[in-house]
Amino acid sequence: MLACCMIMLDNDDVDLFEQLYIDNRQMAFHIANRILHNDMLAEDAVSEAFFRIVEIFPKIHHLNSHKMQYYVVITVRNVSLNMLKREQSHNSTISIDEITNHQSSDTIDVESIHLRDCIAALSATDREILYFRANMGLGFREIGVTLGISSAAARQRYRHAKLNLKKLLEEGECDYE
């Protein structure tokens, strides 16, 4: 699988992607296996996730290791969930452990606490879209590739997430805990 990904990259990015793969493949497998409860499907999910990542790697290779790891986690999770939906004949609610975000600043004012609480009160899908667009600077095409949706669907989800956040901020009731 790694060799196939290497072919898709420029010579400058090969070493970076190989290190990303080596550092994150076990974690990715663990996440996929927790969702799918099947080793073979989990391997397929990890492979598909890294194929999606390699498609946009030239645009994201500059991210620091924490953001890159977060990107891998989200991609593997979404691929696994899509595979699970395909495997199941009925719809069911899937419980997903939330990824904790750490505040980088020691001084936090009331407005940033309110904003953080409102973002935390959003659905996981809304938080992901906002994170990919605002923090990582990805375009709708790249977000679509990551989430396994079209760029138009990514654009629509982003618009929906912004409206939900605006509504929560205006209401002033963002009690996440």
C-alpha positions as CSV (number, residue, x, y, z in Angstrom):
1,M,0.0,0.0,0.0
2,L,2.8,2.4,0.9
3,A,4.5,1.8,-2.4
4,C,1.4,2.7,-4.3
5,C,1.1,6.0,-2.4
6,M,4.8,6.8,-3.0
7,I,4.2,6.6,-6.8
8,M,1.6,9.3,-6.5
9,L,3.9,11.8,-4.8
10,D,6.7,14.1,-6.0
11,N,10.2,13.1,-4.9
12,D,10.3,15.9,-2.3
13,D,7.2,14.6,-0.4
14,V,8.0,10.9,-0.4
15,D,10.1,10.9,2.8
16,L,7.6,13.1,4.6
17,F,4.6,10.9,3.6
18,E,6.5,7.7,4.5
19,Q,7.3,9.1,8.0
20,L,3.6,10.1,8.4
21,Y,2.5,6.6,7.4
22,I,5.0,4.9,9.8
23,D,4.1,7.2,12.7
24,N,0.3,6.9,12.3
25,R,-0.5,3.5,10.8
26,Q,-1.0,1.7,14.1
27,M,-3.1,4.4,15.5
28,A,-5.2,4.5,12.3
29,F,-5.7,0.8,12.5
30,H,-6.8,1.0,16.1
31,I,-9.4,3.7,15.3
32,A,-10.7,1.8,12.3
33,N,-10.9,-1.5,14.2
34,R,-12.8,0.2,17.1
35,I,-15.4,1.4,14.6
36,L,-15.6,-1.6,12.3
37,H,-14.8,-4.5,14.7
38,N,-13.2,-6.4,11.9
39,D,-9.4,-6.6,11.2
40,M,-9.7,-7.0,7.5
41,L,-12.1,-4.1,7.1
42,A,-9.9,-2.0,9.4
43,E,-6.9,-2.7,7.1
44,D,-9.0,-1.6,4.1
45,A,-10.1,1.5,5.9
46,V,-6.5,2.5,6.7
47,S,-5.4,1.9,3.2
48,E,-8.3,4.0,1.8
49,A,-7.6,6.8,4.3
50,F,-4.0,7.0,3.3
51,F,-4.9,7.0,-0.4
52,R,-7.2,10.0,0.3
53,I,-4.4,11.7,2.3
54,V,-1.8,11.2,-0.4
55,E,-4.1,12.8,-3.0
56,I,-3.9,16.2,-1.2
57,F,-0.6,15.7,0.6
58,P,1.2,18.4,-1.3
59,K,-1.3,20.9,0.2
60,I,-1.1,19.7,3.8
61,H,2.5,18.4,4.2
62,H,3.5,21.7,5.9
63,L,1.2,21.2,8.9
64,N,2.8,20.5,12.2
65,S,2.7,16.9,13.5
66,H,-0.3,17.5,15.9
67,K,-2.5,18.9,13.1
68,M,-1.4,16.2,10.7
69,Q,-2.2,13.5,13.2
70,Y,-5.6,15.1,13.8
71,Y,-6.1,15.1,10.0
72,V,-5.2,11.4,9.8
73,V,-7.6,10.6,12.7
74,I,-10.5,12.4,11.1
75,T,-9.9,10.8,7.7
76,V,-9.6,7.3,9.1
77,R,-12.7,7.8,11.2
78,N,-14.7,9.0,8.2
79,V,-13.6,6.3,5.9
80,S,-14.4,3.7,8.6
81,L,-17.8,5.2,9.2
82,N,-18.5,5.2,5.5
83,M,-17.5,1.5,5.3
84,L,-19.7,0.7,8.2
85,K,-22.6,2.3,6.6
86,R,-22.0,0.3,3.5
87,E,-21.8,-2.9,5.5
88,Q,-24.9,-2.4,7.6
89,S,-28.3,-2.8,6.0
90,H,-30.0,-0.5,8.5
91,N,-29.2,2.9,10.0
92,S,-27.9,3.1,13.5
93,T,-26.4,5.7,15.8
94,I,-22.6,5.3,16.1
95,S,-20.9,6.5,19.2
96,I,-17.6,8.3,18.6
97,D,-15.0,9.4,21.1
98,E,-14.5,13.1,20.8
99,I,-11.0,14.4,20.1
100,T,-10.0,16.9,22.7
101,N,-8.7,20.2,21.6
102,H,-6.2,22.0,23.8
103,Q,-6.2,25.7,24.2
104,S,-2.8,27.1,23.2
105,S,-3.0,30.4,25.1
106,D,-2.7,30.8,28.9
107,T,-4.7,34.0,28.9
108,I,-8.3,33.4,27.8
109,D,-10.9,36.1,27.9
110,V,-14.6,35.6,28.4
111,E,-15.4,36.0,24.7
112,S,-13.0,33.2,23.6
113,I,-14.4,30.9,26.3
114,H,-17.9,31.6,25.0
115,L,-16.7,31.0,21.4
116,R,-15.0,27.7,22.4
117,D,-18.1,26.5,24.3
118,C,-20.3,27.3,21.3
119,I,-18.0,25.5,19.0
120,A,-17.9,22.5,21.4
121,A,-21.7,22.5,21.4
122,L,-21.8,22.0,17.6
123,S,-22.1,18.6,16.1
124,A,-19.0,16.6,15.3
125,T,-19.6,17.1,11.6
126,D,-19.9,20.9,12.0
127,R,-16.7,21.1,14.1
128,E,-14.8,19.1,11.6
129,I,-15.8,21.2,8.6
130,L,-15.0,24.4,10.5
131,Y,-11.7,23.0,11.6
132,F,-10.7,21.9,8.1
133,R,-11.7,25.2,6.5
134,A,-10.7,27.7,9.1
135,N,-7.7,26.2,10.9
136,M,-6.2,24.1,8.1
137,G,-7.2,26.3,5.2
138,L,-8.4,23.4,3.0
139,G,-10.6,24.1,0.0
140,F,-13.9,22.5,-0.4
141,R,-12.5,20.0,-2.9
142,E,-9.9,18.8,-0.4
143,I,-12.5,18.7,2.4
144,G,-14.7,16.6,0.1
145,V,-11.9,14.2,-0.6
146,T,-11.1,13.8,3.1
147,L,-14.7,13.2,4.1
148,G,-15.7,11.2,1.1
149,I,-18.3,13.7,-0.2
150,S,-18.5,16.0,-3.1
151,S,-17.1,19.5,-3.0
152,A,-20.6,20.9,-3.3
153,A,-21.7,18.9,-0.2
154,A,-18.6,20.1,1.7
155,R,-19.5,23.7,0.7
156,Q,-23.1,23.2,1.9
157,R,-22.0,21.6,5.2
158,Y,-19.6,24.5,5.8
159,R,-22.4,27.0,5.2
160,H,-24.7,25.0,7.6
161,A,-22.0,24.8,10.3
162,K,-21.4,28.6,10.1
163,L,-25.1,29.3,10.5
164,N,-25.3,26.9,13.4
165,L,-22.4,28.6,15.1
166,K,-23.8,32.0,14.5
167,K,-27.2,30.9,16.0
168,L,-25.4,29.6,19.1
169,L,-23.4,32.7,19.5
170,E,-26.4,35.0,19.2
171,E,-28.5,32.9,21.6
172,G,-25.7,33.0,24.2
173,E,-26.5,29.5,25.5
174,C,-23.5,27.3,24.7
175,D,-23.2,25.1,27.7
176,Y,-21.2,22.2,26.4
177,E,-20.6,20.5,29.7
